[in-house]
């Protein structure tokens, strides 16, 4: 289940981050953030501590996008 969540949200987030219009690009961070719990759970469950730690950095990057695209505007 977590792999489906990672794949679904990750592909959509990356696809949207490369969209031509800014109104579509701003949704990339939303899907990126939705996918983070899947990353945390899967990496914790598999005891992949490097990926678990890296997930915090990705979450911070997606939160930055959320702030810049949804809060700051």
Residue, then its C-alpha position, 0 to 999 in steps of 0.5 A: x500500500x505504501x509503495x502505491x502511495x509513494x508512486x502515485x503521489x511522487x509521479x504526480x508531484x514531479x509531473x506537476x513541478x514541470x508544468x508550463x503554468x504556475x497555477x499547475x506547478x503550485x500543486x506539486x508541493x501538495x502531492x509531495x506533502x501527501x506522499x511524505x507519510x508513505x515515505x516515512x512509514x515505508x522507510x521506518x518499516x524497512x529500517x532504511x535509516x538513510x532514506x528515513x532521514x532524507x525524507x525529512x529533507x524532502x518534507x522540508x523542501x515540499x513545505x517550502x514550496x507550500x509556503x511559497x506557493x500557498x501562504x506567501x502569495 
